Amino acid sequence: MFDQRTVGAENLPMPAQWHRISVHNEQLVYVEGDIETRVYNDRINDQVKSIPEICVRRDGKIQLMQSGDSDVSKSLEELKKHLPGQ
Protein backbone atom coordinates (compact mmCIF):
# COMPACT_ATOMS: atom_id res chain seq x y z
CA MET A 1 0.00 0.00 0.00
CA PHE A 2 1.20 3.51 -0.66
CA ASP A 3 -0.12 7.02 -0.59
CA GLN A 4 -0.16 9.56 -3.40
CA ARG A 5 2.80 11.69 -2.28
CA THR A 6 5.93 11.66 -4.41
CA VAL A 7 9.54 11.82 -3.30
CA GLY A 8 12.72 12.83 -5.10
CA ALA A 9 13.48 13.52 -8.73
CA GLU A 10 12.00 10.21 -9.90
CA ASN A 11 8.65 10.93 -8.19
CA LEU A 12 8.61 7.52 -6.55
CA PRO A 13 5.61 6.84 -4.32
CA MET A 14 6.36 7.06 -0.60
CA PRO A 15 5.00 4.04 1.31
CA ALA A 16 2.22 4.69 3.82
CA GLN A 17 2.69 3.64 7.42
CA TRP A 18 -0.36 2.25 9.18
CA HIS A 19 -0.96 2.72 12.91
CA ARG A 20 -3.74 1.86 15.33
CA ILE A 21 -5.95 4.80 16.31
CA SER A 22 -8.34 4.59 19.28
CA VAL A 23 -11.72 6.21 18.63
CA HIS A 24 -14.48 5.70 21.15
CA ASN A 25 -17.50 5.88 18.87
CA GLU A 26 -18.66 3.97 15.82
CA GLN A 27 -17.18 6.18 13.09
CA LEU A 28 -14.21 5.52 10.87
CA VAL A 29 -11.49 8.15 11.21
CA TYR A 30 -8.72 9.10 8.76
CA VAL A 31 -5.74 10.79 10.45
CA GLU A 32 -2.86 12.45 8.58
CA GLY A 33 0.11 13.92 10.38
CA ASP A 34 3.80 13.60 11.14
CA ILE A 35 5.19 10.39 12.60
CA GLU A 36 7.37 11.15 15.60
CA THR A 37 8.96 8.94 18.20
CA ARG A 38 8.34 9.78 21.84
CA VAL A 39 11.00 8.57 24.28
CA TYR A 40 10.14 8.10 27.94
CA ASN A 41 11.47 6.41 31.09
CA ASP A 42 9.44 3.42 32.27
CA ARG A 43 9.71 3.79 36.04
CA ILE A 44 8.24 0.35 36.70
CA ASN A 45 10.87 -1.56 34.68
CA ASP A 46 13.54 1.16 34.89
CA GLN A 47 13.94 1.16 31.10
CA VAL A 48 14.00 3.82 28.41
CA LYS A 49 11.21 3.12 25.90
CA SER A 50 10.12 4.73 22.66
CA ILE A 51 6.78 4.69 20.88
CA PRO A 52 5.79 6.07 17.47
CA GLU A 53 3.00 8.66 17.49
CA ILE A 54 1.04 10.46 14.82
CA CYS A 55 1.19 14.17 15.60
CA VAL A 56 -1.56 16.19 13.92
CA ARG A 57 -0.42 19.77 13.63
CA ARG A 58 -1.40 22.74 11.46
CA ASP A 59 -0.71 20.86 8.22
CA GLY A 60 -2.35 17.64 9.44
CA LYS A 61 -5.81 16.35 8.66
CA ILE A 62 -8.58 14.48 10.44
CA GLN A 63 -11.50 13.14 8.44
CA LEU A 64 -14.55 11.59 10.07
CA MET A 65 -15.96 9.00 7.70
CA GLN A 66 -19.72 8.61 8.14
CA SER A 67 -21.59 5.77 6.52
CA GLY A 68 -24.14 6.94 3.96
CA ASP A 69 -22.71 10.46 3.88
CA SER A 70 -19.79 11.97 2.06
CA ASP A 71 -16.70 12.15 4.23
CA VAL A 72 -16.47 15.15 6.54
CA SER A 73 -13.04 16.78 6.44
CA LYS A 74 -12.09 19.05 9.31
CA SER A 75 -8.87 20.94 9.87
CA LEU A 76 -7.19 21.02 13.27
CA GLU A 77 -8.37 24.61 13.73
CA GLU A 78 -11.99 23.62 13.01
CA LEU A 79 -11.79 20.82 15.57
CA LYS A 80 -10.30 23.15 18.20
CA LYS A 81 -13.33 25.46 17.92
CA HIS A 82 -15.56 22.71 19.32
CA LEU A 83 -13.35 21.81 22.30
CA PRO A 84 -14.55 22.82 25.78
CA GLY A 85 -13.06 26.13 26.89
CA GLN A 86 -12.31 27.35 23.36
Secondary structure, 3 states (H helix, E strand, C coil): CEEEEEECCCCEEEECCCCCCCCCCCCEEEEECEEEEEEEEECCCCEEEEEEEEECCCCCEEEEECCCCCCEEECHHHHHHCCCCC
